[in-house]
Amino acid sequence: MAQQAQISKKRKFVADGVFNAELNEFLGRTLGEDGYAGVEVRVTPIRTEIIIRATRTREVLGEKGRRIRELTALVQKRFGFPENSVELFAERVENRASCAMAQCESLRYKLLGGLAVRRACYGVLRFIMENGATGVEVIISGKLRAQRAKAMKFKQGYLISTGEPKKHYISEAVRHVLMRQGVLGIKVKIMMSHDPEGKMGPKMQMPDKITVHEPKEEVPPMMGPPEQESYAEYNNEEATA
């Protein structure tokens, strides 16, 4: 946020949280069609950098960077940043199939376009699983066809629900679709696959992953030639006996 007078740590954390939430909501509404997938705020001594993650960065930047400049001006004016102290960047999402926010928006626009709920959900499920996800779950609730509201759950693959790995492996997003008959709720949960490089998935290995190594080839121990007693020694022993 903009430079303020000295405030307590508690107030600072609350203010930062409110700023992030409001910024995320504003960008989500503005860039929903362009595959908005989250925002990251980096505060440096010189300026504040806001990195917008999206699947279609060209649309976020606009023609000759016009749209990103407009967004920068809006953020600067709304949050009271001094002149040239805030800068917006667009970062492309490498694997959009493992980004729950992008898939949620995709499903939202499919439903608004009049596609049947089951067909839209199974299409999203297939796309995510074909692109290397471990598991996926899609929940849609609301007035789907009849007047009575209900929830439909579509699930494929393997998903974890608890523990430390959930923070690294699960990507989750919720969206609301304003349909003619009422509001539908969409929840998408994706479990990413392990990637040792950390590009297409988490670098951290699952704690219950067991690796079975190939058995090593057993090399017989090296043995010297058996000692042979000479006939002369044997005859001498007999003579002394």
VENZI-V967088 format. One record per run of one state. SS is the DSSP state (H for helix, E for strand, - for the rest). FROM is the first residue (numbers start at 1). LEN is the number of residues. If there is no record, write none. Layout:
SS&FROM&LEN  SS&FROM&LEN
This chain:
-&1&8  H&9&22  -&31&1  H&32&3  -&35&1  E&36&8  -&44&4  E&48&7  -&55&2  H&57&5  -&62&1  H&63&17  -&80&6  E&86&7  -&93&3  H&96&3  -&99&1  H&100&13  -&113&4  H&117&14  -&131&4  E&135&8  -&143&7  E&150&8  -&158&6  H&164&6  E&170&9  -&179&4  E&183&9  -&192&39  H&231&10  -&241&1
